[in-house]
Amino acid sequence: MTRRLLPASLLCSLLLLVAPGSAAAAPWTCEASVVRGTLGPAPSIEPVTANKGASECLTKSAGGTLPGGLPLGVSGGLLFARTSADGDATRPAGQRVTAEAGLGDLRVPLVPGLPGLPLPTPPVIAVPGFGSIDLGPAVRALAAPSGDLLNLRGVSARVVGQCSGGSPSLTGTSTVGNLSVLGVTIATDRAVSRTITIDSRSIDPSTLDPALLAPAGVDLTAFSAALRPVLDALPDIAIPEALASVRVTPAVQIRSGDTLTQRALTIRVTIAGQTALDLTGGEAKVGGAGVGCGAGVAAQALRCTKRRLVLIDVVRRKGRVRLFGAADRALAGRRVSIVYTDTKRRVARPKIGRDGLFRATAPLPPRAVRNTNRARYVAKVGKERSLKLKLRRRLLIDSVKPKGRAVVMRGHITRPLGSPIQEVVVIRRVSCGGARVVKRFKPRRNGTFRVTLQGAKTRQVATFRFRTKVRFRVGNPHLFRTFTLPKYVDIG
């Protein structure tokens, strides 16, 4: 039987129909919790939350006061847990999400039976006409020291997430107003570990309430008359001192991939080695894994070139070389060879993400050449090649933070600066063949700067480039131009 070959165009169309589509961008996640932890021997509590465990970030809120029936008589007010997702939910890369939680006050009183508090061993006494009477329940009711185990005020934690520079930008903040444990004020501006002594004391048996000791159904007046001489003859019942260990850690940030958890405060109190309290006050969490922030950045980086692979940035950070690049999304999943051109050796091999971006770090070049034109890098995938980028530049952008439709950039110029210090000119690309100056400013005397820039109203990704003039070396008054690499900012 003769088999006919399908026309190439029809075959391609069929393949597109049966091939799995590219995965849709994952949503942001967010959740907030006012307080979580254990109080004494009771199970863990987490009474007030917003969007807890949800698969995507939604606008939710809860708060008010703590519900009744919590362990140890804990109480609190002015509580809030809120999450919000602003922007089009079908395009997570353009959203701004927030999680925040806090409380006005939280009180945990000292109560009998708290783990670690020393308990007296009162005797069983004989009361004439009424038999043996156990003093234990009445004595233990008086054994706990008065006051609060914990008093916490003015707590809040907040995390904000949005896309910036091709990846999720997550920022967290928290505050703690006042904390006291066992009546002792504890600092909340740093991690603290300290020991607090719960003083020894004694109970005079003659002060015990006969009503707490009387057997059921007896005449209380007769019982009290028979009990009083027995109690008066007993010595004081001693309760030894105890040591409470307190460990407090404020402003805890936990980063795991593209997820940030901000905790206003964690506190653990043990008494005589037993855990009395282990709490987290104020927790906010935002996750941006799979949001696909970089799709717009990658497209913009490739927009004005015929290359399918570009290096966007090569910069020295914390003793390493950090590299950032973009590739045609058809190359997603493939490995990029980052080559140090002076030795022609591969120094990194990152994978291209679904959004077309890749990131890598590599060792610094030898000290003798790292500040010369020999220190350059190129990215390779198959036959695709990027342009070679030099490691050392005199004008650098250190951070990029979105602010609505604007962006705040911090940077610096390396010495020697121009004399007088030259202005910095910011250029925004408006088309592949055109650009315009959008800002002129003078940096600080040390060469650092902070500038707020507006993106185009009709474009998701803005492209900026900075330029200025510097001296080549000290003692040489001649000025020459220096530029940053283009900065692609996803402003949503």
Buried (B, 14 or more C-beta within 10 A) or exposed (E): EEEEEEEEEEEEEEEEEEEEEEEEBBBBBBBBBBBBBBBBEEEEBEBBBBBBEBEBBBBBEBBEBBEEEBBBEBBBEBBBBBBBBBBEBEBBBBBBBBBBBBBBBBBBBBBEEBBBBBBBEBBEBEBEEBEEBEBBEBBBBBBBBEEBBBBBBBBBBBBBBBBBBBBBBBBBBBBBBEBBBBEEEBEBEEEBEEEBEBEEBEBEBBEBEBEEBBEEEBEEEEBBEBBEEBBEEBEEBEBEEBEBBBBBBBBBBEEEEBBBBBBBBBBBBBBBEBBBBBBBBBBBBBBBEBBBBBBBBBBBBBEBEEBBBBBBBBBBEEEEBBBBBBBBBEBBEEBBBBBBBBEEEEBBEBEBBBBBBBBBBBEEBEEEBBBEEBBBBBBBBEEBBBEEBBBBBBBBBEEBBBEEEBBEBBBBBBEBBBEEBBBBBBBBBBEEEEBEEBBEEEBEEEBEBBBEBBBBEEBBBBBBBBBBBBBEEEEEEEBEEBBBBBBBBBBB
